[in-house]
Amino acid sequence: MCIRDRVSTQSTWGFNIQVQNLFFVMSVAFDEFGRPFIILREQERKRRVKGIDAIKGNITAARSVASTLRSSLGPKGMDKMIVSPDNDVLVTNDGATIVEKMEIDHPVAKLMVELSKSQDNEIGDGTTGIVVLAGSLLEQAYHLIEKGIHPLKIADGFEKACEIAVARLEEISEDVDIEANNHENLIKAAMIALGSKVVSKNKRQLAEIAVKAILSVADLQRRDVNFELIKVNGKTGGNVEDTTLINGILIDKDFSHPQMQKDIKDAKIVILTCPFEPPKPKTKHNLNLTNAEDYKKLYEYEQKTFVDMVQKCKDSGANIVMCQWGFDDEANHLLMVNDLPAVRWVGGSDIELIAVATGGRIIPRFSEITPEKLGSAERIREIDFGTIGEKMIVIEECAQSKACLLYTSPSPRDRQKSRMPSSA
């Protein structure tokens, strides 16, 4: 009996290589239900490597990852084109992105990937250099092993060398005032981190934006930065030079009426999770109108309901409405006539973010609107961006939040931009 078996083997580069083997089955067995199954001779093709040979094999696998990233190191490093299984093409020279997209199976090569991820999480930069450095150390260790030195002795030597290097760095280090000359030292440090990225030609502008974003959310007393407060949003269209820093919240919506006021200062925000429409029975119902008088009464009732809703918002002192649900053209027209700008169909997560940032309360019914539940912000405005002129709402200088947002023109899939704050 002859079958074709597809076996996955592993090269020194750590990638999967599909090999087709043609072999003969030696025996057929049967389970307790009498169903036959084939016993393959896979064990004979496996080979266990021990001792120095195993160590050399592991070093070779790790060095292969380092050699892949070596050509992308530095400001003159070359970009890598990565094609995903879904045929998505990504061009980047960021070490963390490259090792993340590589399909690596070798366990020691995976440690190099984890090393790069740890560097990215802790420092935010140097992901390529740390892998190349580790590969160079392993290369020297390979030569020492060939000379007969025990691996534990080599590891102890690396530990002592690390202690000497750290002590020397402490000797030559200098205290730098980060606030001197308008944070120029921080800007230079950020420019160094951005020098090897795709956006290197705009590194001065992006470095200044990154430093402002870091300082706006940093706790200098604890020397800690909460990167969760910095969001990076990207839209297609425009240039890299259009990248801006927004001290507040960005909502991918526009005002419900084109004639509403587009710039509101000293905003008082009423945050609603109820729609601008007359109340409806919670059970199924039918409403039959038999004559024009009944229709007129229904129309007057709807008009009175809309007017009462708008008036309750106005009486509370609000000058803008953020509504999670929609409202029809009649309510929209009344809001515009009463000079009350409104944004409809705001997502649930955005509603919660607005409430937390502005210090407002989420109001489920119009009867519960009070001045104490309003949120506040210094300015709310509508902006358009890029060649397509897509409109968005910006809430700036919120009362209860230090969150900021980096707004970039390219797609947010570009990891170079998303790592810009951490690079600083």
VENJO-V471403 format. One record per pair of residues at least 24 apart in sequence whose ideal C-beta (glycine too) atoms are under 6 Angstrom apart, sorted by the first residue. I is the first residue (numbers start at 1). J is the second residue. Records with the same first field share a line. If there is no record, write none. Layout:
BEGIN
I->J / J
END
This chain:
BEGIN
1->25
10->105
12->60 / 64
13->64
14->61 / 104 / 106 / 109
58->108
59->138 / 142
61->106 / 108 / 109
62->108 / 109 / 112 / 138
63->135 / 138 / 139
65->109 / 112
66->131 / 132 / 135
69->95 / 128 / 131 / 132
70->132
72->128
73->128 / 132
74->196
75->195 / 196
94->415
95->127 / 128 / 131
96->120 / 127
97->415
124->422 / 423
125->193 / 423
183->211
186->211
187->211
190->424
193->423
197->416
198->416
199->240
202->240
206->420
209->245
210->420 / 421 / 424
211->424
212->245
213->245 / 404 / 406 / 421
214->424
216->404
217->402
229->403
230->404 / 421
231->405
232->406 / 418
233->407
234->408 / 410 / 411 / 412
235->385 / 386
236->411
237->386 / 387 / 388
238->386 / 409
239->409
242->409
243->408
244->407
246->394 / 405 / 407
247->396 / 404
248->395 / 396 / 398
249->357 / 395
250->392 / 394 / 405
251->350 / 393
252->392
253->343 / 393
254->382 / 391
255->341 / 382
256->332 / 342 / 344
257->332 / 336
259->336
260->336 / 341
261->341
262->382
263->381
264->319 / 320 / 380
265->379
267->320 / 377 / 380
268->317 / 318 / 319 / 374 / 376
269->320 / 322 / 358 / 360 / 375
270->313 / 318 / 321 / 374
271->322 / 355 / 360 / 362
272->323 / 363
273->324 / 362 / 364
274->364 / 365
275->325 / 327
276->309 / 327 / 331
278->302 / 305
306->331 / 334
309->366
310->334 / 338
312->366 / 369
316->369 / 371
317->371
318->374
320->380
322->346 / 354
324->351
343->393
357->398 / 400 / 401
358->398 / 399
359->399 / 400
END
